[in-house]
Amino acid sequence: MTAQPRRNFLKLALAAGIAPALGLPRAAYATEARTFAPQVSDWQDHGIVTRVNMPGGKPAQIWLPVPALDNDWQRSVSNDFTGNATSARIVTAPGGAAWLYARFEGNGPAQLELTSRVQTRNRVIDWQNPTNPIEDPAVLQAALSPSGMKPLDGIVAQHAAKITAGAASDVDKVRAIYAWIVAHCYRNMDTAGCGPGDAVATLTSAGLGGKCADLNGLFVALARASGVPARDIYGVRVAPSAFGFKQLGANSASLTGAQHCRSEVWLSGFGWVAMDPADVLKVMRAETDTWIKDPADPLVTQVNAALFGNWEGNWVGYNTAEDLRLTDTDQPLPFLMYPQAQIDGQRRDELDAKAFAYQISTL
């Protein structure tokens, strides 16, 4: 371990209230100390294969999300596809989202396979050494704007004002919102997929429950309403957690149902900073046989501390886009994280992979 990663590791471990025995191999942390503190890592290679085999006889269209992010924690290497489509192409939309679009005449089953190769690494913040990052003002403005599922007035604005009252800086605002989500919200195991991401519903009819699109979506909405640029990143888990938390990784070769959205905020002196309060709530709800409801539980405190500013590189982000229109006539999608399809103009249920029918797996 080099000097700088070693310092980062120690800072994160101490912030979580843990002092692991240095020198143990990483696997030992998972089984003995259960420490969750991502540190600077090498690039790791991942392959994601999405296969679709829908019944034929009618015209069909398919849209498969493609990893479209290139930054200091993810690199898109290639996207290759095969199948019997009449036409197929990679489409890049305004806002950076990308997808494979394929059209079928209906002469037989619609068969399509997309292979995406991506590199990722752990994302780690060093709070002690601010820098001078620069971002396109238009990108920051988009991250301060309302969307269909994230209005910034009404009950969202009211909650944001109460939660951040007295906060002296954007970092203070974000800490307050993050802590409020962890303390007051919960992972609802009955929510379909990753949830609809409706911030108002999460605050009202859903009773503060939901899954990642709901919980991280609410975090983003509250941050925006507080004047802090924020956005969700929609993606999929691709590998187990190296730290032994089963809820924080993909634990088989099948990635069908492994979709997960994370979030990030723009902070002066630090740039885009990783956030994932939804995964803290996932650990609390499902990591053990007993629902942990106290954020001060030792199992939770380390994850809570680490996911404020860091995340593990066992996840691939597709895009940050909201309110996407795949065609000129369709209603906009709140986000693109699952395969989409139409047969004879009728939309398939993207959350029912078996009926759709698609499979996602590691290469």
N, C-alpha and C positions, 0 to 999 in steps of 0.2 A: 504494500500500500504506500503510495507516495505521500509526501508531507501534507499537501493541500487536501486530498480526499480524507486523510486520517483526521485532520482538524474538523472538516465538515461532519464526519461521522461522529466525532466526540460531541460537537455542538448539538447535533440532533438527538443523540442519546441522552445527554444531560437535560435538554429541553423536555424530553419525555419522562424525566425522572428515573432514568435507568443508567446503570454503569456496567455494561457487559464486560466480561473478561476478554481483553484484547488478545489476539492470537488464535482464537478458535476459528476453524473454518466456517464459512457462511452457513452451511447446512446445520452446524451445531447450534447456531443461534436459533434456528427454527425449532429445533427439538428440545433445547435445554433452556435458553433464555427467552425465547419468543419475542425477541427484539425486532421492532419494525422501525428502521431508520435508514431509508435509501441514501446511498452515497454515490459519488461520481463513479460511473461505470464505463466499460468499453461498449462499443456498438454491438448489438446482437441482431442476427438475421432471422426474419420470420417470413413464412409463406402462408397465404390465406387462399383457399380454393372454395369458390362458390359454384355449386352445380344446380341447374334447374332442369327439370324434365316434366313439362306440363302436357296434358292431353291435347291432341290435335283436332282438326276439323273446323276450327274457327280462327279468324285472324287474332293475333296476339301481339302484345308489346311487353317488354321486360326492361326494367331499370335496376341495375346493380350498383350500389355505392362503391366508389373507388377511393383508396387513400390519396388525399390531395394536399397533404401537408409536408412541407420541407422547412425545417428549422433546426435549432440546436439540439433537439431531442428526438427528431424523427426525420428519416429520409425515405422518400419513395424511390424504389429502384426500377421496377418494371410492372406493367400490367399487360398480360397476354390473354387472349380469349379464342375459343373454338366453339363450333356448334353448327346448326343447320339453318341459321337465320337468313331471311331474304336480304337483310342488311344489318350491319352492326358497326358501332363506332363509339369511341370515348368522347363524351361531351363535358366541356368545362363551362360552368355557369358563372354569371356575375356573383361575386362574393366568395369565389374559390371552390365551391363544391364541384365534384366530378362524379360521373357515373358512366357505366357501360349501357348504352341504349341498343336494344335489338328488336327488330320487327320480323314477324312471321306471317306468311300468307294463310296458314291453316291447312296445308296439304298433309301434314303429319304431326307427330308430337313436337313440341317446341323444346329443343335441347340447346343448352348454353352452358359454357364453363368459363369462369374467369379466375385467373391465377394472378394474385398480387404479391410481389416481393417487396418487403419493407425492412428497414433497419431502425431500431429504437435503442435508447439508453435511458437510464434513470434521470429524472429531472430533479435537481437539487438547488435550493436557494441558500445563499450566504447572506444572512441578514446583517452581518457585521461589516460588509464591504459593498456599500451601494456604488452604482456606476452612473453613467449618463446615457441611458438608452433613448433611442429616437423611434417614433412610429408615425406612419402616415396619418395626418389629422382626420382624413376621411374614414380610416379604419377605427380610430378612437370614437369618432362621432357615431358610427354604426353600433359600436359597443355601448353607447349611452342612449340608444333609441329604443322605443317600445316595439314589440312584435305582437303577432296575433295572440300568442299564449303568454306574453309578458307585458301587459299594460303597466304603465308606471305612475298612474294616478289612482284615485280611490283608495281601496283597502291596502293595496301594495304600498302606496306613498305613506299612508298612515302608519303602517307597521314599520317601514323604513325609518321614519322620523322618530318613533319611540325607541327603536332598537339602538339607533346611533346617537341619541341625545347625549351631548357632552363629549362626543368623540372629537379629538383635536386634529386628527390627520386622516388621510385615506386609509392608512394601515390600521388605525384605531377603528375606523368604521367597518372595515372588512373583518377584523378580529371579532367585533361585537356581533356582526351578522352571522359569521361562521359559528360562534359560540351559541347564539340563539337557535340556529337550526339544529345543532347537536342536542341542545337541552330541551327543545320543545317539540321537534318533529320526530317521526318514527318511520321505519320501513314497514310498509303494508305488504305482507306476503301474498295477499290476494289480488294485488294490482296486476293487470295484464301487461306483459312485456316490460318495458322500462317506464311505463306510464305515459300519459298524454303530454305532460309538461305544462299543464295549465296552472299558472301561479295563483290566480284568483280562486280556482277550485281547491287547490291545496290549502289555502288559507281558510276556506269556508266549508263547502260540502264534503271535502275529503278529510276534514278534521286534522290537518297537518300530517297526514299519512300519504305514502306513495313510494315510488321507486326512484331510480337515479334521475330520470328526466324531470320528475316532479320536484325532487328535493334539491338537486343542483340547479334546476331551472328556477326555483324560488330564490335560492341564494343569488343567482345572477340578477333576477328581477329586483330584489331588494338592494343589491349593490348599485345597479343602474339608477334606481330611484333615489339613491343617496349621492349621486354624482360621481360614482366610481365606474370607469369603463369595465365591462365584464362580458363574458360570453361562454356558452357551453361548447364543448367539443364532443362530437358524436362519433363513437367508434366501437371497438370490440376487443375483449380480452383474448390474448393469444397464447399465454403460457402460465404455468403455475407461479404463485408467489414464492420467491426465494426465501421468504421469511417465515414460512410455515402457516400462513393464514389462508385457510381454504376458500374463504369468501372473497379474497382479493386476487384471485387468479382463475385461469381456465385450467381445469384439472383433468382433461382428456383431450384426445385428438379432435373430437367434435366441438366445433365452435357455434353450432346452431343454438341460439338462445344465450350466447355469451356476450351480447351487445351491452355496452356500458357507456354512459356519457360522463365526462369529467368537466370541470370548469376552470376558468382562469380569470384573473383581474389584472388591470394595468395599474402599477404603482410607480410613482415618480421615484427614480433612483434604482429601480429593480426591473422595470419593464413588465412583460407578461409573467405572472406568478401563478403556479399551479395551486389548485384548490379542489378538494373532494369531500365535503361534509357528508355526502350521501353514502360513501363507503365506510365512514365512521359508524353511521347508523346501521349499515348492513352488518358490520362486525357485532354491534350491540345486539341486533335482533337474531342473528343466525349463526354466528361463529361457534357458539356452544349450545348445548341442549337447553340451557336456561336463557331466557330473554334478559339481557343485561340492560337495566334501565337507568343506571347511575353512570354518568360520564366520568366520574372519578374512579371507577373500577380500574385496577391496575392493567387489565388486558386492554382497556379502551384508551387510557391516557396516552400510551405510546403511539397508537394509531392516530389519535386525535391531534397530537402534537406534530407528527410526521406529515400528515396530509394537509396541513396548513403550510403550503409552500413547496411541497415535494410530492413526487409520485414515482412508483416503480415502472421500469420500462418493459413491462409484460403486457402492454396494451397498445393498440394501434388506433390512432385517430383518423377518421374519414374527413371531416369538415366541421366548420363552425356555422354553417348556413341555417337560416330560419326562413319560414314562409316561402318555400321553394315551389315553383310551378314546373312540373315535368312536361306538361303540354299547355297550350294556350287556353284550353277549355276546362281543364281540371281545377278543382279547388286547391289552394296551396297546401303543401305539407308543412306541418310545424317544424319538422326536421327530417333528414334523410339518414337513417341508420340501419334500416332493414331493406331487403330486396322488395321491389314493387313490381306489380304486373297487372295487365288487363287482358281478359279474353273476351272478344267481341264487344269491347267497350265496357265490360263489367270488371270492377277492380277486385283483385284477389286480397284475401286477408293476410297481410304480411306477418302477423303474429302466429298464424297457423302454418308452420313450416311444412308439416306433413301433407296437408291438403293443398298447399300452394302449387307445386311441391318443390322445395329447395333444401339443400344441405350445405352447411359451411364447415370446413375442416382445416386443420393445419396441413401444410404441404409435406 
